[in-house]
Amino acid sequence: MDSWDWQVFCKDTIDGEVRPSCFGQGGDITYLDWMLSAWGWTLSVALLALLVALVVGSVMGIFRTTPSKALVAIGNAWTELFRNIPLLVQVFLWYHVLPALIPPLKEVPSFILVVFALGFFTSARIAEQVRAGIQSLPKGQRYAGLAMGLTLAQTYRYVLLPMAFRIVIPPLTSESMNIIKNSSVAFAVSIAELTMFAMQAQEETSRGIEVYLAVTGLYFISAFVINRIALFIEHRVQVPGMIGGH
Amino acid sequence: MKKSLLVLAAVAMTLGVAQADTLKKIKDSGTITLGVRESSGALAYTLGDGKYVGFHTQMAEKIASDLRKQLGLSSLTVKYQPVTSQNRIPLVQNGTVDLECGSTTNNTARQKDVAFAITTYVEEVRIAVKANSGITSIAQLAGKKVATTTGTTSVQTLRKHERAAGVNFEEVFGKDHADSFLLLESGRADAFVMDGQILAGNISKAKNPADFKIVGEVLSVEPIACMIRKDDPAFKKAVDDSIKAQIQDGSLAKLYDKWFMQPIPPSNTKVGLPMSEATKAAWANPNDKPMEDYAKK
């Protein structure tokens, strides 16, 4: 542990020479180039999975609060299925087991598979939060909407959801930050994201501490930016007089 | 702030001084800590239950018993500390591990941080394919899917080869060797590029070993050696002398036969990998040359 060697990021990934600009030229790739590309993969996996999770999670969460017993059962089954299997196991199920049962899945890139695996896993958690948000509203709200002649869909759209979503923004923020961190499981199915970069680059350069510190910093920045964006949204949509409003 | 840094530096220095003499540390404490691996093929692996075995693990135990004789100790406690590719160098540097004999490649980058005993095994990076694939050389892999394991030097070997030969593989990365082999087995990859003994070990444990074969040229040659702390010539000499004695009296060759040619636990299958010419050469002329010197040939 004599001293730091941050120059390691300026090294070329083929010949190990330090490049003066720290970025490779003419098709050469330095460890810095590689790390930024890995960051891009991490963000791509996380943001696409977040999109899947928000859409599917909201739908399942709403299902669980409807009067229809069938929809409630679907929502409950979905949530318990994806919530009770460890994430890494789910990723392997998608990657190794399902393609063995359904051969056409072998042609699907692992990137898509991991986006769905991570998205569905998180959707179960979001479904639970959306359900809790809707159920936290007084029952009278739903009856008032229906009594006014709104259909069930309209009651959700104009009465329940606008309030429920505002209530659940803070836990959704946590889930959005979690998905950035959970995206590290993608390395297990050959996505060249930050965790894979860290494992590989520290082996090649023997400068594990510098590599892991840099990667830690990028994970922190990514999650923190999500946190700030969510906070901004939370303040923008505040309605005075409602829960969370001022 | 500055004061705490000074204290840290002082602690680091005293630690550094205290650790420079490993022989004294072993003598005073009556213990030696061996760094062992949990899954480095027949070189070093675990049977579970805190039992560590393998060619290099057993060689390290012999080194420990030679050290005990040299130091005139009536008994020496041997502790086993499992290490990974990620933590093995820091653990040797900070004194947690005295002697790490597993599957560590001796290269110039690592020699900045640690020292190596003489080379006891020379690894050759090879290609495993399905026996019926018709692939016999790396040139036929252009445009094909090639599996290797994250966190190994083989990833870099492949990348260098792509650049040098102007070919393009579609690389897929397993999170460990078993995972990479599964990629080959399930057809997600056309080839698995890795250390020869790891390929041989995985094939021997496959459902049907005859379905796979190791083909093609040697892609990279890597000397594997025991790792010790840097700047401790007395300890290095003691370790080297023990290994040389094991080579001379034929006991190391017997160990090789036991772990690579005979059925080994837990599944009692043979790795079946005869000693390579490179390993024989390393034993005939004991040396601690890094990997880079092998590439020059």
Boltz contact constraints between the chains, C-beta under 6 A:
constraints:
  - contact:
      token1: [A, 14]
      token2: [B, 160]
      max_distance: 6.0
  - contact:
      token1: [A, 14]
      token2: [B, 163]
      max_distance: 6.0
  - contact:
      token1: [A, 188]
      token2: [B, 175]
      max_distance: 6.0
  - contact:
      token1: [A, 190]
      token2: [B, 172]
      max_distance: 6.0
  - contact:
      token1: [A, 190]
      token2: [B, 173]
      max_distance: 6.0
  - contact:
      token1: [A, 196]
      token2: [B, 150]
      max_distance: 6.0
  - contact:
      token1: [A, 199]
      token2: [B, 150]
      max_distance: 6.0
  - contact:
      token1: [A, 199]
      token2: [B, 151]
      max_distance: 6.0
  - contact:
      token1: [A, 200]
      token2: [B, 150]
      max_distance: 6.0
  - contact:
      token1: [A, 200]
      token2: [B, 151]
      max_distance: 6.0
  - contact:
      token1: [A, 200]
      token2: [B, 155]
      max_distance: 6.0
  - contact:
      token1: [A, 203]
      token2: [B, 85]
      max_distance: 6.0
  - contact:
      token1: [A, 203]
      token2: [B, 151]
      max_distance: 6.0
  - contact:
      token1: [A, 204]
      token2: [B, 156]
      max_distance: 6.0
  - contact:
      token1: [A, 206]
      token2: [B, 109]
      max_distance: 6.0
  - contact:
      token1: [A, 206]
      token2: [B, 110]
      max_distance: 6.0
